[in-house]
Amino acid sequence: MTEPSLFQEITDFGSRANPWPLYEKLRSQPVWLEADGSFVVSTFREIYALLHDPRISSDPANLLPEFADKAGPLAQAGSNLPPSFIRTDPPRHDTLRRIAMRQFGPPHRPDRVDKLTPLLEDVVTKLIDGLADRQQCDLVDDVAYPFPVAAITGLLGVPPEDEPRFSQWVGPIVDSTGKDSPEVAQQRADAFQQLGMYMFQLAQSKRANPGDDMLSGFVTDDGPDGRLEGGDLFSALILLLIAGHETTVNLIANGWLTLLRHPEALERLRTEPDYAVRMVEELLRYEGSVHFLPNRTAVADIEIGGTTIRKGHPIVLVLASGNRDTECIPHADRFDPDRADNVHLAFGNGVHYCFGAPLARLEAQLALTQLAKRLQNPRLVSDPPPYRPSPVLRGPIHLPIAYDGVLPN
């Protein structure tokens, strides 16, 4: 039996709670060739360069046939939907992204996220109010999960009463990221089919009775690039629904875990009004939700980091390793919200930079600030907590905490 590679050790569930020593070893060379033909990129400069390199494709069609199983769960949903725009390349990517962005941010909707602030504050206030009748909770189940779900479903125009249904569909999709087996593939396909059918019915109702939500905009607004139609519409909706909450769940849970491990930062968050902005930025670097991007392909041979990445081969960009690269980031293993010029790869970079970043930042700032100010003497029940199965979207599946009481907002 062959010994597992360093990257295989990282993706093994046993390493989920503390992958950082393995990432340090991984950075001993910028690029690694895995036995399956994948190229794993570990260092900040090389990851950043490849995120801006037009020879890197996000389209699974550019994989050599022998790597078809590396296309990833969002490209192998078992449905007839086309890839979402994050799995396409320019110019098609740019057109689809502009249409989607038209309903979310500048220039057409420059105040969309800012206008959400009162609603988000109200949602997180009520969630924390709900902790007041006990002295222990699961931070994931009680705050970190329901808060982003309420935000993204409200933004898209999903009725609040339908929110509980999404965990049944999203779980099999997200948990399958980085894993493949016939059983997992079937569960993923079933989840995509049910979610797609639901979104189709919702889109039909929005065409008949549009509101001020993103889905209504998608099906009624004719911008310069037209509308998202057919499969492109539903692929985008499924992407936004999943990406719009899963990564933020992990950001809030990882953030609260980090703050409880750094009580001096928690105390500053309680007392310094402006601390949340730079604290969340450091959390994104130090404990980001997305640990690597497994769905990239070379469309030409690329010389980088002393290695030739070969055309048609899969590329894995290990963002979390790059974010701890001491060659580019001073004292990268230190949690330091006061660091100057905080640069990180938490939202990717280049043409695929996460367009939901402003919303994720705002949600984390609001949730973590209220938790810090209102929970009295919060503490971990277990450390490390249990983690989610996925090595790609890394975060606690549960985060049990104890506290002495809940202050009014």
C-alpha positions as CSV (number, residue, x, y, z in Angstrom):
1,M,0.0,0.0,0.0
2,T,1.4,3.4,-1.0
3,E,1.9,6.1,1.5
4,P,-0.5,9.0,1.3
5,S,0.8,12.2,-0.2
6,L,1.0,15.3,1.9
7,F,-2.1,16.7,0.2
8,Q,-4.0,13.5,0.9
9,E,-3.0,13.9,4.5
10,I,-4.5,17.4,4.5
11,T,-7.8,16.2,2.9
12,D,-8.1,13.3,5.3
13,F,-10.8,14.0,7.9
14,G,-8.4,13.3,10.7
15,S,-6.6,16.5,9.8
16,R,-9.6,18.8,9.7
17,A,-9.3,20.3,13.1
18,N,-5.6,21.3,12.6
19,P,-4.4,21.3,9.0
20,W,-1.9,24.2,9.6
21,P,1.3,22.2,10.3
22,L,0.6,20.2,7.2
23,Y,0.1,23.4,5.2
24,E,3.5,24.6,6.4
25,K,5.1,21.4,5.1
26,L,3.2,21.8,1.8
27,R,4.7,25.3,1.3
28,S,8.2,23.7,1.3
29,Q,7.7,23.7,-2.5
30,P,5.2,25.9,-4.4
31,V,3.8,23.2,-6.7
32,W,3.2,19.5,-6.1
33,L,2.3,16.8,-8.7
34,E,-0.1,14.3,-7.2
35,A,-0.2,10.7,-8.3
36,D,-3.6,11.3,-9.9
37,G,-2.2,14.0,-12.2
38,S,-3.4,17.0,-10.3
39,F,-1.1,19.9,-9.6
40,V,-1.4,21.3,-6.1
41,V,-0.3,24.9,-5.6
42,S,0.6,26.0,-2.0
43,T,2.2,29.4,-1.9
44,F,0.8,32.9,-2.0
45,R,2.7,34.4,-5.0
46,E,2.0,31.4,-7.2
47,I,-1.7,31.1,-6.3
48,Y,-2.2,34.8,-6.9
49,A,-0.4,34.7,-10.2
50,L,-2.5,31.7,-11.4
51,L,-5.8,33.4,-10.3
52,H,-4.9,36.2,-12.8
53,D,-3.5,33.9,-15.5
54,P,-5.7,33.6,-18.6
55,R,-4.2,30.1,-19.2
56,I,-6.1,28.9,-16.2
57,S,-9.7,27.7,-17.0
58,S,-12.7,27.2,-14.7
59,D,-14.5,25.2,-17.4
60,P,-14.4,21.5,-16.8
61,A,-14.6,20.9,-20.6
62,N,-10.9,21.8,-20.7
63,L,-9.9,18.8,-18.7
64,L,-8.3,15.9,-20.5
65,P,-10.7,13.0,-20.8
66,E,-8.8,10.9,-18.2
67,F,-9.5,13.6,-15.6
68,A,-13.3,13.9,-16.2
69,D,-13.9,12.6,-12.7
70,K,-12.1,15.8,-11.4
71,A,-14.7,18.1,-12.8
72,G,-16.2,18.6,-9.3
73,P,-19.7,18.3,-7.8
74,L,-21.1,21.5,-9.3
75,A,-20.2,20.3,-12.8
76,Q,-21.4,16.8,-12.2
77,A,-24.7,17.4,-10.6
78,G,-26.5,14.7,-12.5
79,S,-28.9,17.3,-13.9
80,N,-29.3,18.9,-17.3
81,L,-28.3,22.3,-16.0
82,P,-25.3,24.1,-17.6
83,P,-22.3,25.0,-15.4
84,S,-22.9,28.0,-13.2
85,F,-20.9,31.1,-14.2
86,I,-18.1,30.4,-11.8
87,R,-17.5,27.3,-13.9
88,T,-17.1,29.2,-17.1
89,D,-14.4,31.4,-18.7
90,P,-14.4,34.8,-20.3
91,P,-16.2,36.1,-22.3
92,R,-19.2,34.0,-21.4
93,H,-18.3,34.2,-17.7
94,D,-18.1,38.0,-17.8
95,T,-21.6,38.3,-19.5
96,L,-23.3,36.0,-17.0
97,R,-21.6,37.6,-14.0
98,R,-22.6,41.1,-15.2
99,I,-26.2,40.0,-15.5
100,A,-26.2,38.5,-12.0
101,M,-24.3,41.4,-10.5
102,R,-26.8,43.8,-11.9
103,Q,-29.3,42.7,-9.3
104,F,-26.8,42.7,-6.4
105,G,-24.4,45.6,-6.6
106,P,-23.0,48.6,-8.5
107,P,-23.7,50.2,-10.8
108,H,-27.3,49.1,-11.1
109,R,-27.9,48.3,-7.4
110,P,-25.1,50.1,-5.5
111,D,-27.1,50.2,-2.2
112,R,-28.5,46.6,-2.2
113,V,-26.2,45.3,0.6
114,D,-26.3,48.5,2.7
115,K,-30.1,48.5,2.6
116,L,-30.0,45.0,4.1
117,T,-28.3,46.2,7.3
118,P,-31.5,46.9,9.4
119,L,-33.0,43.5,8.4
120,L,-29.8,41.6,9.2
121,E,-29.5,43.4,12.5
122,D,-33.0,42.4,13.4
123,V,-32.5,38.8,12.4
124,V,-29.3,38.3,14.4
125,T,-30.8,40.2,17.4
126,K,-33.8,37.8,17.5
127,L,-31.5,34.7,17.1
128,I,-29.4,35.8,20.1
129,D,-32.5,36.8,22.1
130,G,-33.5,33.1,21.6
131,L,-30.4,32.1,23.6
132,A,-31.5,33.9,26.8
133,D,-33.5,31.1,28.3
134,R,-30.5,28.8,28.6
135,Q,-26.8,28.8,29.4
136,Q,-25.6,26.5,26.6
137,C,-26.2,26.4,22.9
138,D,-24.8,25.2,19.6
139,L,-23.5,28.3,17.9
140,V,-23.8,26.8,14.5
141,D,-27.4,25.5,14.8
142,D,-28.6,28.5,16.7
143,V,-26.9,31.5,15.0
144,A,-24.2,30.8,12.4
145,Y,-26.5,28.7,10.2
146,P,-29.9,30.4,10.4
147,F,-28.5,33.9,10.1
148,P,-26.9,33.6,6.6
149,V,-29.8,31.4,5.4
150,A,-32.3,34.1,6.3
151,A,-30.1,36.7,4.6
152,I,-29.7,34.9,1.3
153,T,-33.2,33.6,1.1
154,G,-34.6,37.1,1.8
155,L,-32.2,38.6,-0.8
156,L,-33.3,36.1,-3.5
157,G,-37.0,36.3,-2.6
158,V,-37.5,32.8,-1.0
159,P,-40.5,32.8,1.3
160,P,-39.3,32.4,5.0
161,E,-41.4,29.4,5.6
162,D,-39.5,27.5,2.9
163,E,-36.1,28.1,4.6
164,P,-36.0,24.8,6.5
165,R,-36.3,22.8,3.3
166,F,-32.9,24.0,2.1
167,S,-30.8,22.1,4.6
168,Q,-32.1,18.8,3.1
169,W,-30.9,19.8,-0.3
170,V,-27.8,21.9,0.4
171,G,-26.2,19.4,2.9
172,P,-25.7,16.6,0.3
173,I,-24.3,19.0,-2.2
174,V,-21.8,20.8,0.1
175,D,-20.8,17.7,2.0
176,S,-19.9,16.0,-1.3
177,T,-17.3,18.7,-2.2
178,G,-14.0,16.9,-2.4
179,K,-15.5,13.5,-2.3
180,D,-16.7,11.1,-5.0
181,S,-18.5,7.8,-4.9
182,P,-21.6,6.4,-6.7
183,E,-23.7,6.8,-3.6
184,V,-22.5,10.4,-3.0
185,A,-23.0,11.3,-6.6
186,Q,-26.6,10.0,-6.5
187,Q,-27.4,11.9,-3.3
188,R,-25.9,15.0,-4.9
189,A,-27.9,14.5,-8.1
190,D,-31.2,14.0,-6.2
191,A,-30.5,17.2,-4.2
192,F,-29.8,19.2,-7.3
193,Q,-32.9,18.0,-9.0
194,Q,-35.2,18.8,-6.1
195,L,-33.6,22.2,-5.5
196,G,-33.8,23.0,-9.3
197,M,-37.5,22.1,-9.4
198,Y,-38.2,24.3,-6.4
199,M,-36.4,27.3,-7.9
200,F,-38.2,26.8,-11.2
201,Q,-41.6,27.0,-9.5
202,L,-40.5,30.0,-7.5
203,A,-39.2,31.8,-10.7
204,Q,-42.6,31.2,-12.3
205,S,-44.4,32.8,-9.4
206,K,-42.0,35.8,-9.5
207,R,-42.7,36.4,-13.2
208,A,-46.4,36.7,-12.4
209,N,-45.9,38.7,-9.2
210,P,-42.5,40.3,-9.1
211,G,-41.1,42.0,-5.9
212,D,-38.0,43.9,-5.0
213,D,-35.8,40.8,-4.7
214,M,-33.0,39.4,-6.8
215,L,-35.0,36.6,-8.4
216,S,-37.7,39.0,-9.5
217,G,-35.0,41.1,-11.1
218,F,-33.5,38.2,-12.9
219,V,-36.8,37.2,-14.5
220,T,-38.2,40.7,-15.3
221,D,-35.2,43.1,-15.9
222,D,-33.8,43.4,-19.4
223,G,-30.4,45.0,-19.0
224,P,-27.7,45.6,-21.6
225,D,-26.8,41.9,-21.6
226,G,-30.3,40.6,-21.5
227,R,-31.7,38.2,-18.9
228,L,-30.5,35.0,-17.4
229,E,-32.7,32.4,-19.1
230,G,-33.4,28.7,-18.8
231,G,-30.6,26.6,-17.4
232,D,-28.3,29.6,-16.9
233,L,-30.9,31.1,-14.6
234,F,-31.3,28.1,-12.4
235,S,-27.6,27.3,-12.3
236,A,-27.0,30.9,-11.1
237,L,-29.8,30.7,-8.5
238,I,-28.5,27.4,-7.1
239,L,-25.0,28.8,-6.9
240,L,-26.1,32.0,-5.2
241,L,-28.3,30.1,-2.7
242,I,-25.5,27.6,-1.7
243,A,-22.5,29.9,-1.9
244,G,-24.5,32.8,-0.4
245,H,-24.8,31.0,2.9
246,E,-22.5,28.0,3.3
247,T,-19.3,30.0,3.3
248,T,-20.7,32.6,5.7
249,V,-21.9,29.9,8.1
250,N,-18.3,28.7,8.3
251,L,-16.9,32.3,8.6
252,I,-19.1,33.1,11.6
253,A,-18.4,29.7,13.3
254,N,-14.7,29.8,12.6
255,G,-14.7,33.5,13.7
256,W,-16.4,32.8,17.0
257,L,-14.1,29.8,17.7
258,T,-11.1,32.0,17.0
259,L,-12.3,34.8,19.3
260,L,-12.9,32.4,22.1
261,R,-9.4,31.2,21.7
262,H,-8.2,34.8,21.7
263,P,-10.0,36.5,24.6
264,E,-8.1,39.8,24.2
265,A,-9.6,40.2,20.7
266,L,-13.0,39.3,22.0
267,E,-12.7,42.0,24.7
268,R,-11.7,44.6,22.1
269,L,-14.7,43.6,19.9
270,R,-17.0,44.3,22.9
271,T,-15.6,47.8,23.6
272,E,-14.2,49.2,20.3
273,P,-16.9,50.1,17.7
274,D,-14.6,50.0,14.7
275,Y,-12.7,46.9,15.6
276,A,-15.2,44.5,13.8
277,V,-14.1,45.6,10.3
278,R,-10.4,44.8,10.6
279,M,-11.1,41.8,12.9
280,V,-13.3,40.1,10.3
281,E,-10.7,40.9,7.6
282,E,-8.1,39.1,9.7
283,L,-10.5,36.2,10.3
284,L,-10.9,35.8,6.5
285,R,-7.1,35.5,6.2
286,Y,-6.4,33.4,9.3
287,E,-9.5,31.1,9.3
288,G,-11.1,31.4,5.9
289,S,-14.0,29.3,5.0
290,V,-12.8,28.0,1.6
291,H,-9.5,26.1,2.0
292,F,-8.8,25.4,-1.6
293,L,-10.2,25.8,-5.1
294,P,-10.2,22.3,-6.7
295,N,-11.8,23.2,-10.0
296,R,-9.2,24.8,-12.2
297,T,-7.5,23.5,-15.4
298,A,-4.5,24.5,-17.5
299,V,-5.3,25.3,-21.1
300,A,-1.5,25.5,-21.9
301,D,1.7,24.3,-20.3
302,I,2.5,26.8,-17.5
303,E,6.0,27.2,-16.0
304,I,5.6,28.3,-12.4
305,G,7.3,27.6,-9.1
306,G,10.0,25.5,-10.7
307,T,7.4,23.1,-12.2
308,T,5.6,22.8,-15.5
309,I,1.8,22.5,-15.0
310,R,0.7,20.5,-17.9
311,K,-2.2,21.4,-20.3
312,G,-5.5,19.7,-19.5
313,H,-4.5,18.7,-16.0
314,P,-6.5,19.6,-12.9
315,I,-5.1,22.3,-10.6
316,V,-5.9,22.8,-6.9
317,L,-5.2,26.2,-5.5
318,V,-4.7,25.9,-1.7
319,L,-6.0,29.3,-0.6
320,A,-5.7,28.6,3.1
321,S,-2.0,27.6,2.8
322,G,-1.3,30.8,0.8
323,N,-3.0,32.9,3.5
324,R,-0.5,31.5,6.0
325,D,2.6,32.0,3.8
326,T,5.2,33.8,5.9
327,E,7.3,34.6,2.7
328,C,4.6,37.1,1.8
329,I,2.7,37.8,5.0
330,P,4.7,38.7,8.2
331,H,3.9,36.5,11.2
332,A,1.2,34.8,9.1
333,D,0.5,32.2,11.8
334,R,-0.4,35.0,14.3
335,F,-4.0,36.2,14.6
336,D,-3.5,39.9,14.4
337,P,-6.4,42.2,13.4
338,D,-4.2,45.2,13.7
339,R,-1.8,44.1,10.9
340,A,-1.3,46.7,8.2
341,D,-2.1,46.1,4.6
342,N,-4.0,42.8,5.3
343,V,-3.9,40.9,2.0
344,H,-5.5,37.5,1.6
345,L,-7.0,35.0,-0.8
346,A,-10.2,34.2,1.1
347,F,-12.5,35.4,-1.7
348,G,-10.2,34.2,-4.5
349,N,-9.0,36.9,-6.9
350,G,-9.0,37.9,-10.5
351,V,-12.1,37.5,-12.7
352,H,-13.7,35.0,-10.3
353,Y,-13.4,37.2,-7.2
354,C,-16.4,36.4,-4.9
355,F,-19.1,38.9,-5.7
356,G,-20.8,38.1,-2.5
357,A,-17.8,39.3,-0.4
358,P,-19.5,42.6,0.8
359,L,-22.5,40.7,2.2
360,A,-20.3,38.0,3.9
361,R,-18.2,40.7,5.5
362,L,-21.3,42.6,6.8
363,E,-23.0,39.4,8.1
364,A,-19.8,38.3,10.0
365,Q,-19.3,41.8,11.5
366,L,-22.9,42.1,12.7
367,A,-23.1,38.5,14.1
368,L,-19.7,38.4,15.9
369,T,-20.1,41.9,17.3
370,Q,-23.5,41.1,18.8
371,L,-22.3,37.8,20.2
372,A,-19.3,39.5,21.8
373,K,-21.4,42.3,23.4
374,R,-24.3,40.2,24.6
375,L,-23.0,36.8,25.7
376,Q,-21.7,36.9,29.3
377,N,-18.6,34.9,29.9
378,P,-18.8,32.7,26.8
379,R,-16.6,29.7,26.6
380,L,-16.1,26.6,24.6
381,V,-17.6,23.3,25.7
382,S,-15.1,21.3,23.6
383,D,-12.0,22.3,21.7
384,P,-11.6,21.3,19.0
385,P,-15.2,21.1,18.0
386,P,-16.5,18.5,15.5
387,Y,-15.9,19.5,11.9
388,R,-17.9,19.2,8.6
389,P,-16.9,16.4,6.3
390,S,-15.8,18.6,3.4
391,P,-12.1,19.5,3.3
392,V,-12.9,22.3,0.8
393,L,-15.5,24.3,2.9
394,R,-13.9,23.9,6.3
395,G,-15.8,24.8,9.5
396,P,-17.3,23.3,12.6
397,I,-20.5,21.3,12.0
398,H,-21.4,22.1,15.6
399,L,-19.9,24.6,18.0
400,P,-21.2,24.0,21.6
401,I,-20.6,26.9,23.9
402,A,-21.6,27.8,27.4
403,Y,-22.3,31.3,28.8
404,D,-23.7,32.8,32.0
405,G,-26.4,34.9,30.4
406,V,-27.5,37.1,27.5
407,L,-27.6,40.9,27.8
408,P,-30.3,42.9,26.0
409,N,-29.3,44.5,22.7
